[in-house]
């Protein structure tokens, strides 16, 4: 009898073991992601500090900053959907700070129908968040330079296109505000965290595998008809 059920038992134990290991790994990943999100939320909840040009992605991403300067009117329009303000173009502007540096400023969402509307070029005060986004994947189309339509943000590429430092601030608020735009502040709600759902899925698959293995063992032990 043991020889008959050896393989079904081995298959059941091995399959359940792998699936449970995957579920526990996702729980570990969940704790890791929640720690990251807590750190980001702490940064996003801090008071803005003056923008320093020597900031780095590793040390300063998600830091709240305050700065003043003037947009030059040179913009890159990134086609986006599913934002809090709907579908439109993220406006990435060349922004010249009062201390003489040019940076990238993500000013927010421009409605599709307002693509040709004139930009506000007045001096402004900005509060925002340092971010080094790289939304590009292998399937991201190249930008349509003639129509000024981009499909992902990439700091290095955009800095080269607008001749700025490779540094982006995502605006939370500007004063005065450009009437064309709706700010899209950085928030942890935008950061994917599906590890709990993945863990539940693997645990459920382990249960299904165990039931199927038990059924196979019972079938193997059942006397065959004469």
Phi, psi and omega in degrees: 000317181299323179295325182293323185260001183303309183295313177302319179295315179300316180298317181293314181295316181296314181296314179297321180298315180296315182294319178293321177299318178296321179295316179294325176297320178294327176295319175298318178296325178297314178298318178299314181292321180294326176295318177298314181296323178296320178295317179296316180298324178296319179293318181292335180272355181281160176292143178297146176240158180302141181291128173251141185283341183270021180289157179230157180298316184298321187262336195234001180298141182075010175282136177279135183225160174233141180205166176223152181167203186219130172289144184269350185094350175278119187225152169243133183253117183256116181290124181222158174219165177075015177277172179297336181257005177100206182263144179171210180241127167288128181264114176256111188256151166279118186240122180262115182286162181294340179266014168093014179253150176251127180230174173269132176237116174278103188273345179126197189265129174256124179301150181305319185284351182254019186302326183264004180295148183287140180281152172279120185251020181282153171303142183213156171265137184232134163244140183192196186229133174291133181211142175240070183287148170219087185276357185287143171231179180295340181262001181288126179294156172293151180296148173270093187293326181295321180266358185053054175236118177252162184238003178195156174265136174214116189300312184296315181295316182289324176298320177294321182293325183255002179057058179233174169294150178283068188213126181238136171246127175266117187292134168267319177203149174230150177224113000287162180268141174289120185294345179287335201246151170244122182298144176237078183298153176292135178214149180291344176298337180278352183265123185293134177214083184255015188295325179296315179297321178296318180298315179299319180299315181294321177297318179295321177296324177297320178296315179299317180298319180296318180295316180296322179294318178298319178298318179296319178297317179297317179297322181293325182278343184292131179299137177285149178294141180292000000 
